[in-house]
Amino acid sequence: MNSHSYTPRFQLKAAPMMAGIVLLGTGCLMGIAGMIIGGSAVMSGTRRWFRGIAEEYEALHPAWGKQTKVAMTTARDMNGHRARARSGHV
């Protein structure tokens, strides 16, 4: 029998291991921050692009919005007139 104590062949030093963990965590946080900043820049650009398209569309068809308002006002007036006619207050 062997009376020698067991010593593992693979040993790690604590200081370099902790430094690696700290650097890995810092890198992950920087990556997440980069994704947030980059995503907000993309969303801001998309929003500006969409607003530009909407303004061009409204410039090409300025009367469409007015027609909708007129149609809604007419329908509301007609519905109100019908309600008064039914109640006997013509």
Secondary structure, DSSP 4 states (H G I P E B T S, - for coil): ---PPP--S----HHHHHHHHHHHHHHHHHHHHHHHHHHHHHHHHHHHHHHHHHHHHHHH-THHHHHHHHHHHHHHHHHHHHHHHHHT--
